[in-house]
Amino acid sequence: MKKILVAVDISRTGGNDAVIKAAKDLAGVMDGEVAMLYVIEPTPAYVMAELPGEIVQKRREHSEVQLAELAKAHGISSAVVREGAPATEILEYAEKIGADLIVLHSHDPDLSDYFIGSVAARVVRHAHCSVHIVRHAHEGR
């Protein structure tokens, strides 16, 4: 394994450090490199109709700055922001860069996950490479 994709969520208040550490530890063992990805979920069309166009552009620019800062803080040189359904974008980007491993977080499932599924579950089911899930329990556990 040489290329590891770590998918982060910059909107989370915690958890990214553990996911990034896991990816970097695995990369160190395998003499590989880490690429970082953040996916902006699409804004529903009914909301977009009411928003000025520059709001969406500023959201992306803000995300790119935050991701660049996170990547720099962890010594990762490749950081990309994409827009779309998170699982789909993670899988497509992993294919694009030829990732050998995807590392991402998962929370403890709640009732909604049983009806719609989680991003981590979709990535595991559809990835063409290995996937490492870093589990995060809900606060207070």
C-alpha angles and dihedrals in degrees: 000000000000108000121056123185115204114195113204135183110219090189090067116097091216143001101068093096092057092048093047092047090052091050093047092046091052091046090052093052092047097038088239138139130246126226119191127216134186121185122206109213113231118260112238114258093240089058094043090057089063098043127086111244094242091062091066092046091049090050090056094045091049090050092050091052093048092048092048090052092049092048092048092049089056098040096249115144100190116067125156135182118208132177127225142057104346099226092046094047093047091051094045093048092047089054092046094055095037094243116193092195137021118207119193141149130254130192127214106282120253131191095280091059090061091057102038104015129230130271090245092052092051092048092050092049096048107029119118090207137046119293127207116198120202107204121218120191122217116267114281097031 
